[in-house]
Amino acid sequence: MKPIYFFEEGSGTNRQLLGGKGAGLCEMTQMGLPVPPGFVITTEACRQYYASDRKVPASLLEHVKNSISKLEKKTGKTWGSRNNPLLVSVRSGAAISMPGMMDTILNLGLNDESVDGLAISSGNRHFAWDSYRRLIQLFAKVVFGIDGQLFEDAIEAAKRANKVTLDSELGDSTLKQLVGTFKEIFAKQTKREFPTNASEQLELAITAVFDSWMGERAVIYREKNGITPDIADGTAINVVTMVFGNRGGNSATGVVFTRNPGTGLKHMFGEYLVNAQGEDIVAGARTPKQISVMRKEMPKMYAKLEATCKQLESNFKEPQDIEFTIDDGNFYLLQTRNAKMNAAAMVKTSIDMVSEGLIGREDAIRRIDAHNLEQLLHRTIDSSATRSATKVTTGIGASPGAAHGVAVFDVARATSMGESGTSVILIRDETRPEDVPAFFASAGILTSRGGKTSHAAVVARGMGKPCIVGASNLKIHADSRTATSESVKIREGDMLTLDGNTGIVYADQLKTNAPKMTRDFKTILGWARAIKKTGVRANADTPDAARLAREFGAEGIGLCRTERMFNESDRIGLFVDMIMAKTTEKRKEILAKLETLQRNDFTKILRAMEGRPVTIRLLDPPLHEFLPNRAEFSERLAKLAKIKATKKLEQEKEVQRRALELAEVNPMMGHRGVRVGITFPEIYEMQIRAVFEAAISLSKKKVRAMPQIMVPQVGSVAEFMFMRNIYDRIREEMSKKHKSNISIAFGTMIEVVRAALVSDKLAKAAEFFSFGTNDLTQATFSFSREDVESKFLPEYMAKDLIETNPFQSIDVSGVGALMQISTKAARAAKSNIEVGICGEHGGDPSSIAFCHKIGINYVSASPHRIPIAIVAGAQAALGPAKPRTSKKKRGA
Amino acid sequence: MKPIYFFEEGSGTNRQLLGGKGAGLCEMTQMGLPVPPGFVITTEACRQYYASDRKVPASLLEHVKNSISKLEKKTGKTWGSRNNPLLVSVRSGAAISMPGMMDTILNLGLNDESVDGLAISSGNRHFAWDSYRRLIQLFAKVVFGIDGQLFEDAIEAAKRANKVTLDSELGDSTLKQLVGTFKEIFAKQTKREFPTNASEQLELAITAVFDSWMGERAVIYREKNGITPDIADGTAINVVTMVFGNRGGNSATGVVFTRNPGTGLKHMFGEYLVNAQGEDIVAGARTPKQISVMRKEMPKMYAKLEATCKQLESNFKEPQDIEFTIDDGNFYLLQTRNAKMNAAAMVKTSIDMVSEGLIGREDAIRRIDAHNLEQLLHRTIDSSATRSATKVTTGIGASPGAAHGVAVFDVARATSMGESGTSVILIRDETRPEDVPAFFASAGILTSRGGKTSHAAVVARGMGKPCIVGASNLKIHADSRTATSESVKIREGDMLTLDGNTGIVYADQLKTNAPKMTRDFKTILGWARAIKKTGVRANADTPDAARLAREFGAEGIGLCRTERMFNESDRIGLFVDMIMAKTTEKRKEILAKLETLQRNDFTKILRAMEGRPVTIRLLDPPLHEFLPNRAEFSERLAKLAKIKATKKLEQEKEVQRRALELAEVNPMMGHRGVRVGITFPEIYEMQIRAVFEAAISLSKKKVRAMPQIMVPQVGSVAEFMFMRNIYDRIREEMSKKHKSNISIAFGTMIEVVRAALVSDKLAKAAEFFSFGTNDLTQATFSFSREDVESKFLPEYMAKDLIETNPFQSIDVSGVGALMQISTKAARAAKSNIEVGICGEHGGDPSSIAFCHKIGINYVSASPHRIPIAIVAGAQAALGPAKPRTSKKKRGA
């Protein structure tokens, strides 16, 4: 085991061993870039430290000693001596950067002797003593955890005594006195003297860095973020020869992105300060200058910086985020890492780097964080606006995008105000199908209950409207048209802004930015489409959604929910009548009317998706979902009871009785989907006939309609065959009636666990499968999403009992195993069976990768996630990039 | 294909080809018993008939013709002739008997000529003409479906004209006239002459039998009962030479069981009639005599019958149910089949037949219908009592046994009346944990809502109390202490009798019979225990239940539910306080009190099961189940609101708020089991500690306590490990505190689908698995049992969409597949892991057979089903008997 690598030795790709920072320093050194000499103590050494019960092994100290000697030779300086002293900085650096790790200590190696040496070699006593007092201050704070205020107070006292206002105005001798005072504070607080031996300083610093790896903040962060030892195991330590940006007017320090991380434009983006150290840029006491100013102020250095950026990009094939220091006219690089950037910049830089020949199209696709692409399709709150904004409350961001509008607490009012042009935010405890017209009229929806699959969430997502649900701290008083959060009271008419991405509700109207479907974005999608193997369809229930999906690149509709169509104001009444019908005849009569409406719906959506498949799902929810809410009804009844009984009251009571009859203990697992289709076959018959009629009438108009019909909640072959027989009969009737031989595929959802387990037999009877991963996940975990997301799931995530929310990313070991069992059995029974997925996972990159892996034919996602699905599909098809090669394999 | 077998040719074991009746006739003939000559037209011929579009193939007619010729030779009679005419009966007979099949036609072959021949050969003109008019009447009714009343009216008219009152008083010439009238009726109704050609009669009869196979009633019966073609495919036809029990005082007809089917006692049991035909016994115009009377009345024939019974039993190794006819002193057997008997008789005859050397112990076990054994452990309603009883309503029989008592509609009253010695039937819409004390005090429980896993059902079953749930036609008005069913109004205090087996509620007190755990029954159980491989444990929560289970043969407790213990009146209050606790400290304080109580509970049950394992399940239900029902609470609140606010009201409101906070949309898939254990670890800690303390204190008293601790609702390894860490810590603490090294196995339920899918990893961490097949079935089907059993499951069963109720018998393709996946993975990871099942399927014979097949170590069932489990376990271990051998392989 080699515990230490000099920068010229370590492999620039071995972040696991050298940490991210260390690997970067090695790479840059080996590229010939000006990095101050230094070395990395490996993560292996860190693990060794813990294996030795938190003792730095003697062998490591020996290695450190030898490495310092080597550094002395390289630099011509001497460790801890008056004679041109060697000073170093010590920085932690794990494979993944995380909070809670030890801050950098500068100027290590200074003591009562070498401070003089520094004064001599720099010709600047003030600088030398200021560096020394900084060391003591930092060392006390970082290594021993002493309250920094004690030192600040001492400085203040010195300034008062000397009647100056700025630190820099303190004279050499005052600084010297301050060093004395600092040492006293140190001794008092730590019950020991400040270590003036340079090697002792270094050993203490090393111990502190290693210890910070197991500090509470770092441990919790790793647990929360699933950073397991295979990702990062221990921290490395970077020991770097000090260079000084604060040595006068020919010195400076700065941070720079090689390209603009907000726009992706190809120009350096950053700040610098003349005569300053790194921390001064962040501290804010002096305002840094834009990097572009440097071109005039320090033209030579600017040119050097520009050349360096180019060299770095050409090496790392990624825009970089770097730290540099100019020490008396000498340019040094202190850090480089891949620049974090927003989705727009990611897209722009991908396109640019391809045209510059820096990377190929495949890598251009690979480097994009598909998740973030959704940003580009929704309005976003301008980041500048959030800082000073008042937060009203926080819920679950259930449908992304930003929206502002006036608070309205009832559906009728929201509809009328919205339709008359006011931007409205609808606020409810929860929503129900009959509220859907108000969704159309509102700019955004906010509820105090429910999770990401609550009615509000699903409907809003389908419409692409910003929505926040489960804001449980918001107490809504619909009667008085107010709501109260932790601190704020909202009245009807108050202006609010919703951030559907973060779930934050702001007071007032914040500045928002419009979405951009740029030419670059379209180019990237084009490349991705050419690469991906998995089909991408949309979950869309309306012609508008279908058109939007098509614009974003959908190759069809994978899930068209028919129940939504019943919620529009012209038909919800009819639907309720249908449920209330006392005889099959009465029900059929009403269904005939609904059939006309459904045929129109289907005609419109099939036309909008002409030439592409449209998978129509038969009615899924339990019937009682269409009846008024029981609790609301009881309240109303209580009020009505005071007045004389009327015929209307009697009617309402009857509806309520029926609702009670249909009510279920666990509606998620109750009388719904195909089970309703079996007990009331006339409903499914009506829907199937409507699809045929729509498709046939379109085909007679030479419009290429491609519907597929899908049965939800199937758990057994017998259930599917029951529906299949009805379908076969209707197809026969249609073919006779219209002399048409239109073929409409008939398939099943796989969302009941049992369906996955009997897929061999189901596949023989069905033309296609579509995984309903929302329900499948609920059933596999026995998690009711509405309950768990608001109750214990957050605690599970916090306690690391679950890695990722299984409703966002497919749970590979459980749900994924079922999908594999099912797909394998289905393909064995019918090799060409079409298998898709239409749960919300269809828009999640890691789920898409899994689907690609097990050979799913297509994913279906909400329109705004289509671009994500396309890029993620391409990434899955590409697989990971070949690792960047480095001359150094592991080290020497 | 040989379409016809004479009785001396056909194989007695080939019921598929020859039908049950035909095979029996062949077997008896070949045993040398006196069966009238005859032949069987095979089920193959029936299938051929359908394959030929319902035409009797000419080849078959040819075969029939030849067979009749053969019969003429055998009997010396002539077909359709004056000269000693050959007459036959025609009977249908499939492999399985079913309703809707054609009735027997007697006297076929009679016509205007042969009737004279019969008169001559019998020397009885009256008999001959009476036989002829019977043929026409039966033929018209059975083959052509003509209303029988037309013929009855003609007979009545003849009797009036002749001024007689009995059919038998009609003279020869009147009967001859009647034959003429009957022919006219026949011709008028059918638009054709009555066929006087014997072969034409036979052909028409054959067609009618074949047609009846596809008759509506038969088809529906087969669909409902899952009789698929591999079980029975087509019907055979038996053509038998007529013999006559109505030829005078030396003739008779009768039906006899070789042993008493009600008691199993070894004596002939049946009835006979002198000078009568078979149908007269059933018709009820004359009262048949007990078969014992025959010993004096016809001693020779009685001896012949007795010898025949013995010979049949020794051949079939089963008590038989036979039909015989004595024709002028000649004894004939017309049918034999295995006797149907009740559980007591089944047990008694098994024991007797073994001691008689007729069968071995293995076959004695095999022949028992394990399902029925439960009859022997519960009171049953005397069958004589139900006939005249008034049915109040019918619900779901959720816990077997019979109980009577006075109707009581509230819990407090039921408790006080029950405790003061009145037999009480508790009637509620549904029950909740706080009602449990009333269960103890009641003789039976009746609810209008819920299914077989509703609270009432599960609790009652655990206590062995008769219970009927989901009696949805019963409208309960708790306020006025009445309930109304379809027809009856029940008032508090009305006497009712519940039949927990059938779900029927009767008015008044019906006679019931006490259970019998006879010596014979114990002997059978002893034999079964020696044979079975699968262990049998009990689901028991109380020391009483444990003792009962032990008495019935349980080898341990496979499921001890700890939540039940919180429902007793001395602790439910504490438990509610615990839920209401605002801080962890307060909660811990209350838990400390509960811990003392739990330790006592555990001590008692472990002591009752000394030396045998007791698997204790940690708290399973969601916390809100312990709080008052929301709807009830609202009502109460509404009443209370009228009076002045009190502190009590405020407290109740707070409880209600908490209940609302904890309420769930789908409680079945919500915050329960291990999920509660994770969010409130102090609850599980308390329970684990209580188990350790109880076991250690017992072991110090030299009582061999063998607890196991089981975690419910586990879906992931992380969840289990979270609890395992707590368990390990407590074990450590206990071992230090008590210097005890007691080992308590720590395992997991497998009731969440995901757990079954990650069993390889779970098995590494758990010492045992126990399948919770109730929940696993719900999750696999996405069926909420409470909802589906009362809503669509009956319709599913009726429409043949599901073969058996998956909550009663394990669904092999779905749930069974998961169990196999899980068991296989678990054993691969840890070969000696103990795998049990503690769902209600543990008491179901076919589920036990499946468990045996996949190598489950034990099943756990409610105490009253332990004997079923033992016998079913033995049957599974034995496998099917070797088929009875027959000299004739297939036919000739």
Interface residues (C-beta under 8 A of the other chain):
Chain A: S634 A638 E664 V665 N666 P667 M668 M669 G670 H671 R675 I678 T679 Q713 G715 S716 A718 E719 F722 E751 V752 V753 R754 L757 V758 D775 Q778 A779 T780 F781 S782 F783 S784 E786 D787 V788 K791 F792 E795 Y796 K799 D800 L801 I802 D811 S813 G814 V815 A817 L818
Chain B: S634 A638 E664 V665 N666 P667 M668 M669 G670 H671 R675 I678 T679 Q713 G715 S716 A718 E719 F722 E751 V752 V753 R754 L757 V758 D775 Q778 A779 T780 F781 S782 F783 S784 E786 D787 V788 K791 F792 E795 Y796 K799 D800 L801 I802 D811 S813 G814 V815 A817 L818
